[in-house]
Amino acid sequence: MTLAARIESFRELVVEWLRGLYHGMITHPAYEKIEKQAEDDEDAFMLACFPDAFGIPSPVSYYTAELLPYLEDEFEAWERRMWDRGSLLERKGHQYHF
């Protein structure tokens, strides 16, 4: 096998691998479900850390307030998203086509 043939074979392998990677990361329908689930998990974490933002008393608010400087970039977007979206049941129902 010549060097040019080996390079061409390797190039075809890399192109096929990159095409599969792109399909799996960007275009596959499961990507949206994974993204929504990650957003739901992030929302649950933020709600557990800052329930006072929605009037839910929490005894650990004093300790979770220390996280606010690290999460301030996401806090405003999260608060807006939580006020704008419907209930969690509505969102999960939409996700499973109910």
N, C-alpha and C positions, 0 to 999 in steps of 0.2 A: 504494500500500500504506500503510495507516494505521500509526501508531506502535504501537498495541495488537497489530496483526497481526505486525508486525516483532518485537516483544518475545516474542510467543507462538512465532513461528518460531525465534527464537534459543533460547528456553527448551527447546523440543523437541529442538533440535540438541544442547544441553548435556546433557540427560537421556540421549539416545541415546549420546553420547560417554562419559558417566560409567558407564552400564550396560556398555558394552564394556570400559572400563578395569577395572571391578570383576570382570568375567568373566575378563579376561586375567590379572589380578594375584592373584585369590583362588580362584576356582572352577574354573579350567581345569585339567584333569588334568596338564598339563605342568608346572604350578607345583610339584607334589610332586617330580617328577624333577629340576627345577632346584634345588630346595631340598636334596635329597639329594646332588646333585653338588657344590653349594657346601659342604656339610658334609664331604664326602669330601676336597675340595681343602683345606679348613681343617685337617682331620686330618692330611693329608700334610705340610702346612707345619709344623704343630706337631711332628710326629714328626721332621721334618728338623731342627728347631731344638732339640728336647729329647729326643734318643734315650736319654740317660742315665737317664731316668725308667723305661725298660723294660730297662735293663741292656745296651744296645747302645753300645759305646764310640764316641766321636766326637772327632776332633781339633779340631773347631771349637766344642766346648762352652764353652770359655772366652769366646768372642766372643758366642755366642748367649745366654749367661747375662745379658748386658746387656739383652736384650729382656724378661726375666722381669718387671720392674716394670710394663711396659706391657701384658703379656699375663696378669697374675696372675688377673684375673677369669675369663678363659676357661680357664686352665690346669687348675684343679681339675675343672671340668665335662668338659674334654677327656680328662683322665686317667681319670676314672670311666667315660666313654663308651668309651674304648679297652679298658678291662679288661672291660667288660660285654658288648660286642658280639662276635659270632663273627668268623671270619676275613673278610678283604676279599673273598675268592672267594665265600664264602657270601652276603655282602651284595650283591655284584654279580649273583650268580646269582638272588637273590630279586628284584632290580630288573628283570631280564630274564626272569623267570618260568621259571627252570630248576629 
